[in-house]
Amino acid sequence: MILWNKHQEKLFFLNSKNFASPRQLFYKTEDGRYLAYWPKKYRGRKSTLQARNSLIGNYTEKWVADLFEEIIDDENLHIVQQARIPSVGITSKSPADIAVATSDNKILKASQVKLICEVKMSLVWNWEYDPRQDNICEVGDFRTHQGKPSFTRSDSVLKAIGKCIDIRVSNLESSKIPIIVVGNAPLSNGFSKKADYLKHAGLIQGFWSLNPFPLNHGNTRKSTPKKGFYRFDNTSELKRHLNQLFDQDLNFFSGMQSPESLGKMIEIADRQDSYENKGLKFLNLLKRS
């Protein structure tokens, strides 16, 4: 299986037009063209598509789940879509798009979850549908249209950040669960420093783009300085990063303490006989403070 590309987007339209009308999948311009996005120079009357959002959301979520299913070779791990983890505030009202867990159930305990993945993918390229030929063709990358796909859309990124932080601060049980946000477009410049800060603070383990070549010509950012955003170029690279998350014994910690309080915790933790035990003791003291 390969990463996101134009072919996946064309498949979305080919599959969706079996049960959705062209007017549900495309905008219709004043001169009768059916387009996935309004072109940059289009100044005619516009309408708003609502039905397509849920369709592309379901399609991309399943695509990521299938991809993870193929590249994660640990037989003890399962891919669960629309997972609920009540102990960390993930309920049926706002389930996790994808959870990698040791149990193949929709309702999970926090201790069973190895990874939470929020999917923020969308159509990247512009597409045109010709009803006379019943044909769909690509007509430009995201630089040519007015849409804001995936990570280039600020409200989508902010929504993902809000949900991840809500999970992280809901319960101490979430402190050992890595959280990633998956997209298929470059992260906007305005969020680059924020992505690095969120990763450095442990709130989110990364904004991962699974689209190696989102532009028809030229290249895009591979990663931010601290890898808060990272673009994957092949499945081997993605598999390696996933395995690193599974292998690490991560612990999120946060708080506001005086230097004196921190000093006392460090002194107590330093009495332990190994670096690991020192770290665990410090984390336990911090959680109880």
Residue frames relative to the residue before (quaternion, step in Angstrom):
aa qw qx qy qz dx dy dz
M 1.0000 0.0000 0.0000 0.0000 0.00 0.00 0.00
I 0.2430 -0.7753 0.5672 0.1346 3.58 -0.95 0.84
L 0.6214 -0.5588 0.4027 0.3736 3.55 -1.31 0.28
W 0.7598 -0.4048 0.2603 0.4371 3.56 -1.35 0.08
N 0.1229 0.7778 -0.6073 0.1058 3.56 -1.05 0.82
K 0.7527 -0.3824 0.2716 0.4620 3.56 -1.31 -0.03
H 0.6156 0.5777 -0.3545 0.4020 3.56 0.99 -0.81
Q 0.6377 0.5283 -0.3332 0.4508 3.60 1.01 -0.78
E 0.6591 0.5045 -0.3115 0.4626 3.58 1.02 -0.76
K 0.6392 0.5096 -0.3287 0.4730 3.57 1.01 -0.78
L 0.6248 0.5361 -0.3345 0.4587 3.58 1.04 -0.76
F 0.5928 0.5687 -0.3637 0.4392 3.57 1.06 -0.73
F 0.6988 0.4596 -0.2756 0.4738 3.59 0.84 -0.95
L 0.6454 0.5251 -0.3259 0.4489 3.58 0.94 -0.84
N 0.6845 0.4628 -0.2864 0.4850 3.58 0.98 -0.79
S 0.7002 0.5027 -0.2762 0.4251 3.57 0.89 -0.98
K 0.6513 0.5364 -0.3447 0.4114 3.62 0.99 -0.66
N 0.5156 0.6201 -0.4198 0.4164 3.57 1.30 0.03
F 0.8090 0.1788 -0.1010 0.5508 3.61 1.16 -0.48
A 0.7130 0.3591 -0.2567 0.5447 3.61 1.27 0.03
S 0.4738 -0.6825 0.4816 0.2789 3.58 -1.04 0.75
P 0.6580 -0.5005 0.3717 0.4223 3.61 -1.21 0.34
R 0.6638 0.5133 -0.3146 0.4437 3.59 1.01 -0.74
Q 0.6373 0.4968 -0.3281 0.4893 3.59 1.27 -0.28
L 0.7328 0.4193 -0.2133 0.4917 3.57 1.22 -0.52
F 0.8001 0.2164 -0.0802 0.5536 3.58 1.13 -0.64
Y 0.4386 -0.6161 0.5771 0.3082 3.51 -1.35 0.41
K 0.2452 -0.7533 0.5878 0.1642 3.56 -1.09 0.68
T 0.3241 -0.7641 0.5310 0.1709 3.57 -0.64 1.15
E 0.6758 -0.5037 0.3477 0.4107 3.56 -1.26 0.28
D 0.7094 0.4166 -0.2705 0.5000 3.58 1.15 -0.48
G 0.6628 -0.5891 0.2783 0.3690 3.58 1.22 0.53
R 0.4892 0.6509 -0.4505 0.3662 3.62 1.18 0.24
Y 0.2809 -0.7302 0.5982 0.1731 3.56 -1.14 0.71
L 0.0543 0.8288 -0.5470 0.1040 3.59 -0.42 1.26
A 0.5336 -0.6300 0.4606 0.3259 3.57 -1.11 0.70
Y 0.7869 0.0699 -0.0237 0.6127 3.58 1.10 -0.75
W 0.5397 -0.5744 0.4894 0.3731 3.55 -1.25 0.41
P 0.4605 -0.6761 0.4917 0.2984 3.64 -0.81 0.90
K 0.6748 -0.5216 0.3439 0.3928 3.57 -1.18 0.58
K 0.7692 0.3775 -0.1918 0.4786 3.59 0.89 -0.91
Y 0.4525 0.6989 -0.4563 0.3140 3.60 1.23 0.07
R 0.0596 -0.8172 0.5731 -0.0131 3.59 -0.80 1.05
G 0.4607 0.7002 -0.4358 0.3280 3.59 1.24 0.24
R 0.7327 -0.3800 0.3118 0.4707 3.55 -1.31 -0.23
K 0.1744 -0.8027 0.5664 0.0669 3.57 -0.99 0.88
S 0.1741 -0.7386 0.6387 0.1270 3.52 -1.31 0.45
T 0.4013 -0.7026 0.5316 0.2505 3.58 -1.30 0.09
L 0.2612 -0.7501 0.5894 0.1473 3.57 -0.96 0.93
Q 0.1240 -0.7956 0.5899 0.0610 3.56 -0.86 0.95
A 0.6516 0.5651 -0.3229 0.3897 3.57 0.91 -0.95
R 0.6527 0.5573 -0.3304 0.3928 3.59 0.99 -0.80
N 0.5743 0.6231 -0.3845 0.3661 3.60 1.05 -0.67
S 0.7018 0.4456 -0.2760 0.4824 3.59 0.86 -0.93
L 0.6191 0.5524 -0.3441 0.4396 3.58 1.07 -0.69
I 0.7037 0.4360 -0.2713 0.4909 3.59 0.83 -0.95
G 0.5962 0.5643 -0.3588 0.4443 3.58 1.13 -0.61
N 0.6746 0.4817 -0.2843 0.4817 3.58 0.91 -0.93
Y 0.6550 0.5302 -0.3081 0.4414 3.56 0.98 -0.91
T 0.7161 0.4488 -0.2692 0.4618 3.60 0.79 -0.97
E 0.6100 0.5480 -0.3555 0.4486 3.58 1.05 -0.68
K 0.6723 0.4767 -0.2942 0.4839 3.58 0.94 -0.88
W 0.6187 0.5498 -0.3447 0.4429 3.57 1.05 -0.76
V 0.6610 0.4855 -0.3048 0.4843 3.61 0.93 -0.86
A 0.6375 0.5269 -0.3302 0.4548 3.59 0.96 -0.84
D 0.6634 0.4951 -0.3007 0.4737 3.61 0.94 -0.87
L 0.6329 0.5303 -0.3266 0.4599 3.58 1.03 -0.80
F 0.6734 0.4829 -0.2956 0.4753 3.60 0.85 -0.95
E 0.6121 0.5618 -0.3400 0.4407 3.57 1.03 -0.81
E 0.7033 0.4781 -0.2644 0.4549 3.56 0.98 -0.85
I 0.7787 0.3813 -0.2100 0.4518 3.61 0.84 -0.88
I 0.6266 0.4842 -0.3546 0.4972 3.62 1.21 -0.28
D 0.1367 -0.8542 0.5004 0.0346 3.56 -0.33 1.25
D 0.4602 0.6510 -0.4665 0.3831 3.59 1.22 0.32
E 0.3760 -0.7667 0.4803 0.2002 3.58 -0.48 1.21
N 0.6482 0.5277 -0.3194 0.4466 3.58 1.20 -0.37
L 0.6591 0.4824 -0.3078 0.4880 3.58 1.29 -0.06
H 0.1502 -0.7925 0.5897 0.0409 3.56 -1.04 0.88
I 0.3507 -0.7068 0.5747 0.2172 3.55 -1.20 0.62
V 0.0444 -0.8128 0.5803 -0.0257 3.56 -0.58 1.17
Q 0.2154 -0.7728 0.5863 0.1124 3.57 -0.69 1.12
Q 0.8365 0.1205 -0.1252 0.5197 3.55 -1.15 0.73
A 0.1746 0.8248 -0.5113 0.1668 3.54 0.95 0.97
R 0.2157 -0.7458 0.6155 0.1355 3.53 -1.21 0.63
I 0.0241 -0.7752 0.6306 -0.0285 3.55 -0.91 1.00
P 0.2210 -0.8496 0.4579 0.1403 3.61 0.42 1.21
S 0.6549 0.5537 -0.3327 0.3922 3.61 0.92 -0.81
V 0.7472 0.3104 -0.2117 0.5482 3.62 1.20 -0.37
G 0.6642 -0.5734 0.2863 0.3848 3.56 1.15 0.65
I 0.5407 0.5916 -0.4235 0.4221 3.60 1.21 0.28
T 0.0389 0.8255 -0.5537 0.1022 3.55 -0.21 1.34
S 0.7394 -0.4008 0.2960 0.4529 3.56 -1.31 -0.11
K 0.5872 0.5809 -0.3695 0.4257 3.60 1.19 -0.43
S 0.7946 0.0072 0.0207 0.6068 3.57 1.10 -0.69
P 0.0325 -0.8445 0.5346 -0.0015 3.60 0.45 1.20
A 0.5668 -0.5470 0.4747 0.3926 3.54 -1.31 0.22
D 0.5231 -0.6402 0.4497 0.3381 3.58 -0.84 0.91
I 0.7835 -0.0748 0.0877 0.6106 3.57 0.88 -1.01
A 0.0499 -0.7599 0.6470 0.0371 3.53 -1.08 0.81
V 0.2311 -0.7096 0.6436 0.1695 3.54 -1.11 0.75
A 0.0755 0.8404 -0.5181 0.1397 3.53 -0.44 1.24
T 0.5348 -0.6189 0.4737 0.3264 3.55 -1.30 0.31
S 0.7174 0.3398 -0.2302 0.5629 3.58 1.31 0.02
D 0.3364 -0.7556 0.5314 0.1833 3.57 -0.96 0.86
N 0.4286 0.6758 -0.4756 0.3652 3.55 0.72 1.16
K 0.5572 -0.6146 0.4428 0.3402 3.57 -1.16 0.57
I 0.7320 0.3085 -0.1945 0.5755 3.58 1.12 -0.68
L 0.0515 -0.8415 0.5356 -0.0482 3.54 -0.57 1.23
K 0.4183 -0.6298 0.5823 0.2989 3.51 -1.32 0.39
A 0.6102 -0.5653 0.3988 0.3860 3.59 -1.10 0.59
S 0.6443 0.5431 -0.3198 0.4332 3.60 1.03 -0.78
Q 0.6585 0.5107 -0.3073 0.4596 3.61 1.21 -0.38
V 0.6524 0.5527 -0.3013 0.4220 3.58 1.22 -0.40
K 0.2132 -0.7940 0.5630 0.0842 3.56 -0.80 1.10
L 0.7999 -0.0144 0.0408 0.5985 3.59 1.21 -0.47
I 0.1518 -0.7374 0.6494 0.1069 3.54 -1.15 0.76
C 0.0764 -0.8077 0.5846 -0.0052 3.56 -0.85 1.00
E 0.1466 -0.7603 0.6288 0.0712 3.54 -0.79 1.07
V 0.2405 -0.7981 0.5427 0.1034 3.58 -0.75 1.07
K 0.0226 0.7831 -0.6180 0.0657 3.57 -0.71 1.16
M 0.2821 0.7601 -0.5243 0.2602 3.55 0.61 1.21
S 0.0208 -0.7889 0.6141 -0.0056 3.55 -1.22 0.48
L 0.6598 -0.4324 0.3896 0.4753 3.54 -1.30 -0.29
V 0.2601 -0.7854 0.5472 0.1267 3.57 -0.79 1.02
W 0.7593 0.3458 -0.1866 0.5188 3.57 0.87 -0.95
N 0.4435 -0.6365 0.5388 0.3285 3.56 -1.28 0.20
W 0.1309 -0.7978 0.5882 0.0221 3.53 -1.07 0.86
E 0.1758 -0.7733 0.6008 0.1013 3.55 -1.14 0.65
Y 0.2143 -0.7660 0.5973 0.1032 3.52 -1.02 0.93
D 0.1805 -0.7639 0.6146 0.0776 3.55 -0.91 1.03
P 0.2867 -0.8023 0.4938 0.1740 3.63 -0.22 1.21
R 0.6083 0.5599 -0.3638 0.4291 3.60 1.11 -0.54
Q 0.7542 0.3330 -0.1847 0.5350 3.58 0.98 -0.84
D 0.2867 -0.7572 0.5122 0.2866 3.57 1.31 -0.32
N 0.4556 0.6877 -0.4146 0.3842 3.51 1.00 0.96
I 0.1726 -0.7687 0.6098 0.0861 3.56 -1.12 0.75
C 0.0618 0.8091 -0.5814 0.0590 3.59 -0.77 0.97
E 0.5111 -0.6430 0.4879 0.2953 3.55 -1.21 0.65
V 0.1054 -0.8304 0.5468 0.0156 3.59 -0.88 0.96
G 0.8281 -0.1215 0.0498 0.5450 3.62 1.14 0.43
D 0.4543 -0.6670 0.5108 0.2961 3.58 -1.16 0.59
F 0.7597 -0.4323 0.2333 0.4260 3.59 -1.27 0.06
R 0.5542 0.5897 -0.4093 0.4215 3.60 1.23 -0.09
T 0.6943 0.5010 -0.2621 0.4452 3.58 1.22 -0.44
H 0.7582 0.3439 -0.2062 0.5142 3.62 1.19 -0.22
Q 0.6006 -0.6141 0.4046 0.3137 3.54 -1.32 0.33
G 0.5098 0.6662 -0.4144 0.3530 3.58 1.25 -0.08
K 0.2717 -0.7260 0.6068 0.1757 3.54 -1.30 0.42
P 0.1021 -0.8508 0.5125 0.0551 3.61 0.06 1.21
S 0.8868 0.0559 -0.0186 0.4584 3.52 -1.26 0.65
F 0.8652 -0.0726 0.0670 0.4915 3.60 -0.81 -1.02
T 0.5749 0.5673 -0.4043 0.4292 3.63 1.18 -0.08
R 0.6332 0.5168 -0.3219 0.4778 3.58 1.30 -0.20
S 0.3882 -0.7752 0.4468 0.2209 3.59 -0.35 1.23
D 0.6672 0.5018 -0.3361 0.4361 3.63 0.87 -0.79
S 0.6178 0.5368 -0.3396 0.4634 3.59 1.13 -0.62
V 0.6585 0.4979 -0.2990 0.4786 3.58 0.98 -0.88
L 0.6664 0.5038 -0.3067 0.4560 3.60 0.92 -0.90
K 0.6249 0.5321 -0.3356 0.4623 3.58 1.05 -0.73
A 0.6500 0.5098 -0.3096 0.4710 3.57 0.99 -0.85
I 0.6435 0.5217 -0.3180 0.4610 3.59 0.94 -0.89
G 0.6602 0.5236 -0.3063 0.4430 3.57 0.91 -0.94
K 0.6751 0.4866 -0.3044 0.4635 3.57 0.91 -0.88
C 0.6540 0.5194 -0.3168 0.4495 3.59 0.95 -0.85
I 0.6617 0.4916 -0.3083 0.4748 3.59 0.94 -0.83
D 0.6195 0.5464 -0.3373 0.4516 3.58 1.04 -0.78
I 0.6391 0.5061 -0.3165 0.4850 3.57 1.04 -0.80
R 0.6899 0.5280 -0.2828 0.4065 3.54 0.83 -1.07
V 0.7699 0.3537 -0.1913 0.4955 3.60 0.97 -0.79
S 0.4756 0.7113 -0.4252 0.2949 3.60 1.25 -0.03
N 0.7958 -0.0835 0.1272 0.5862 3.54 1.01 -0.84
L 0.5825 -0.5979 0.4171 0.3595 3.59 -1.09 0.65
E 0.5583 0.6222 -0.3861 0.3900 3.59 1.20 -0.45
S 0.6384 0.5364 -0.3342 0.4393 3.60 1.16 -0.46
S 0.5005 0.7136 -0.4032 0.2787 3.59 1.24 -0.34
K 0.7278 0.4156 -0.2452 0.4873 3.60 1.16 -0.44
I 0.5988 0.5777 -0.3553 0.4259 3.61 1.28 0.03
P 0.3355 -0.7256 0.5593 0.2196 3.63 -0.66 1.02
I 0.1281 -0.7728 0.6182 0.0642 3.57 -1.12 0.73
I 0.0024 -0.7862 0.6180 -0.0052 3.58 -0.87 0.95
V 0.2590 -0.7210 0.6191 0.1724 3.54 -1.28 0.52
V 0.1810 -0.8159 0.5464 0.0549 3.56 -0.62 1.16
G 0.0341 0.7932 -0.6058 0.0523 3.56 -0.92 0.97
N 0.3302 -0.7430 0.5422 0.2119 3.57 -1.30 -0.17
A 0.6743 0.3852 -0.3116 0.5475 3.56 1.13 0.73
P 0.6323 -0.5334 0.3777 0.4159 3.61 -1.17 0.35
L 0.4904 -0.6219 0.5182 0.3229 3.54 -1.22 0.52
S 0.5045 -0.6558 0.4631 0.3177 3.58 -0.91 0.88
N 0.6372 -0.5703 0.3655 0.3676 3.57 -1.11 0.71
G 0.6400 0.5677 -0.3222 0.4053 3.56 1.05 -0.76
F 0.7341 0.4025 -0.2313 0.4957 3.60 1.18 -0.44
S 0.4141 0.7442 -0.4563 0.2578 3.61 1.23 -0.06
K 0.6965 0.4514 -0.2764 0.4846 3.58 0.82 -0.98
K 0.6347 0.5350 -0.3337 0.4467 3.57 1.04 -0.75
A 0.6326 0.5313 -0.3340 0.4538 3.58 1.00 -0.79
D 0.6579 0.4988 -0.3054 0.4744 3.57 0.99 -0.84
Y 0.6455 0.5121 -0.3278 0.4622 3.59 0.98 -0.78
L 0.6592 0.5154 -0.3126 0.4495 3.60 0.92 -0.90
K 0.6510 0.4908 -0.3138 0.4866 3.58 1.04 -0.74
H 0.6609 0.5102 -0.3093 0.4553 3.57 0.88 -0.93
A 0.6924 0.4654 -0.2678 0.4820 3.60 1.04 -0.79
G 0.4945 -0.6911 0.4083 0.3335 3.59 1.27 -0.21
L 0.4414 0.7103 -0.4534 0.3083 3.58 1.24 0.05
I 0.7699 0.0299 0.0149 0.6373 3.57 1.02 -0.91
Q 0.3886 -0.7525 0.4846 0.2188 3.59 -0.91 0.87
G 0.8045 -0.2633 0.1027 0.5225 3.57 1.23 0.15
F 0.3111 -0.6577 0.6459 0.2313 3.49 -1.38 0.47
W 0.0807 -0.8373 0.5405 -0.0174 3.56 -0.36 1.26
S 0.1770 -0.7676 0.6082 0.0982 3.56 -0.80 1.02
L 0.2103 -0.7972 0.5590 0.0882 3.57 -0.79 1.06
N 0.5642 0.5640 -0.3882 0.4615 3.57 1.20 0.56
P 0.2861 -0.8095 0.4862 0.1624 3.64 -0.13 1.25
F 0.8171 0.1398 -0.0304 0.5585 3.60 0.99 -0.84
P 0.0274 -0.8486 0.5283 -0.0019 3.62 0.33 1.19
L 0.7014 0.4101 -0.2582 0.5227 3.60 1.26 -0.27
N 0.5088 -0.6358 0.4827 0.3222 3.57 -1.13 0.65
H 0.7853 0.0698 -0.0238 0.6147 3.57 1.12 -0.69
G 0.7522 0.3272 -0.2636 0.5076 3.57 -0.90 0.90
N 0.4054 -0.7103 0.5314 0.2206 3.52 -1.33 0.09
T 0.3102 -0.7312 0.5751 0.1958 3.54 -1.31 0.20
R 0.7195 -0.4396 0.3221 0.4304 3.56 -1.33 0.24
K 0.3890 -0.7094 0.5442 0.2220 3.55 -0.97 0.95
S 0.7831 -0.1808 0.1412 0.5780 3.57 0.90 -0.89
T 0.4938 -0.5877 0.5319 0.3577 3.53 -1.31 0.24
P 0.7331 -0.4619 0.2515 0.4313 3.65 -1.16 0.43
K 0.7881 0.2737 -0.1510 0.5302 3.62 0.95 -0.84
K 0.5208 -0.6958 0.3697 0.3288 3.55 1.33 0.47
G 0.2518 0.7458 -0.5605 0.2574 3.56 1.04 0.77
F 0.7219 0.1838 -0.1502 0.6500 3.54 1.28 -0.56
Y 0.0434 0.7967 -0.6005 0.0538 3.56 -0.99 0.86
R 0.2243 -0.7633 0.5949 0.1150 3.56 -0.97 0.95
F 0.2548 -0.7764 0.5614 0.1310 3.56 -0.74 1.08
D 0.2829 -0.7910 0.5282 0.1237 3.54 -0.98 0.93
N 0.7962 0.0259 -0.0315 0.6037 3.60 1.23 -0.23
T 0.6559 -0.5429 0.3591 0.3822 3.57 -1.25 0.37
S 0.5859 0.5776 -0.3780 0.4246 3.61 1.11 -0.56
E 0.6465 0.5155 -0.3030 0.4737 3.54 1.03 -0.85
L 0.6486 0.5112 -0.3060 0.4736 3.58 0.99 -0.85
K 0.6487 0.5230 -0.3159 0.4538 3.57 0.92 -0.90
R 0.6480 0.5270 -0.3175 0.4490 3.58 0.96 -0.85
H 0.6765 0.4836 -0.2936 0.4714 3.60 0.95 -0.85
L 0.6271 0.5229 -0.3371 0.4687 3.59 1.03 -0.72
N 0.6611 0.5075 -0.3108 0.4570 3.58 0.89 -0.90
Q 0.6145 0.5439 -0.3471 0.4539 3.59 1.06 -0.69
L 0.6481 0.5037 -0.3177 0.4746 3.58 1.01 -0.78
F 0.6747 0.4961 -0.3011 0.4560 3.59 0.95 -0.85
D 0.7024 0.4920 -0.2687 0.4386 3.58 1.02 -0.81
Q 0.6539 0.5275 -0.3207 0.4373 3.59 1.10 -0.61
D 0.3125 -0.7110 0.5956 0.2049 3.54 -1.08 0.74
L 0.0445 -0.8525 0.5203 -0.0230 3.53 0.30 1.33
N 0.0466 -0.7749 0.6299 0.0227 3.54 -1.19 0.65
F 0.2361 -0.7567 0.5941 0.1370 3.55 -0.71 1.08
F 0.0670 0.7848 -0.6149 0.0389 3.57 -0.99 0.82
S 0.0451 0.7877 -0.6120 0.0538 3.54 -1.10 0.69
G 0.2774 0.7586 -0.5662 0.1644 3.54 -1.25 0.30
M 0.2956 -0.7085 0.6036 0.2153 3.51 -1.34 0.16
Q 0.0893 0.8014 -0.5767 0.1311 3.54 -0.41 1.28
S 0.5159 -0.6033 0.4991 0.3474 3.54 -1.23 0.45
P 0.6382 -0.5195 0.3923 0.4110 3.62 -1.17 0.43
E 0.6266 0.5436 -0.3427 0.4409 3.60 1.04 -0.74
S 0.6653 0.4985 -0.3050 0.4646 3.60 0.91 -0.92
L 0.6552 0.5053 -0.3104 0.4680 3.55 0.96 -0.87
G 0.6356 0.5439 -0.3253 0.4408 3.56 0.99 -0.83
K 0.6485 0.5116 -0.3149 0.4674 3.59 0.98 -0.84
M 0.6453 0.5164 -0.3219 0.4618 3.60 0.99 -0.84
I 0.6547 0.5143 -0.3074 0.4609 3.56 0.95 -0.92
E 0.6452 0.5266 -0.3226 0.4500 3.59 0.96 -0.84
I 0.6633 0.4910 -0.2997 0.4787 3.59 0.96 -0.88
A 0.6723 0.5048 -0.2984 0.4518 3.59 0.90 -0.96
D 0.6352 0.5684 -0.3274 0.4079 3.57 1.05 -0.76
R 0.5785 0.5976 -0.3746 0.4097 3.61 1.22 -0.29
Q 0.5372 0.6285 -0.4042 0.3911 3.59 1.25 -0.28
D 0.5532 -0.6939 0.3881 0.2488 3.53 -1.20 0.64
S 0.7767 0.2018 -0.1523 0.5769 3.64 1.23 0.02
Y 0.6482 -0.5152 0.3797 0.4126 3.57 -1.26 0.40
E 0.6453 0.5279 -0.3287 0.4438 3.58 0.97 -0.83
N 0.6926 0.4674 -0.2818 0.4717 3.58 0.89 -0.92
K 0.5937 0.5518 -0.3599 0.4620 3.58 1.13 -0.63
G 0.6730 0.5031 -0.2887 0.4589 3.55 0.96 -0.97
L 0.6670 0.5021 -0.3009 0.4610 3.57 0.93 -0.90
K 0.6412 0.5209 -0.3224 0.4622 3.57 1.00 -0.82
F 0.6527 0.5093 -0.3168 0.4629 3.58 0.95 -0.87
L 0.6523 0.5107 -0.3196 0.4598 3.59 0.93 -0.87
N 0.6591 0.5052 -0.3156 0.4590 3.60 0.93 -0.84
L 0.6475 0.5061 -0.3195 0.4717 3.57 1.00 -0.77
L 0.6471 0.5226 -0.3124 0.4588 3.56 1.02 -0.82
K 0.6629 0.5106 -0.3039 0.4555 3.59 0.97 -0.87
R 0.7113 0.4555 -0.2630 0.4664 3.60 1.04 -0.72
S 0.5648 0.6362 -0.3827 0.3603 3.58 1.22 -0.32
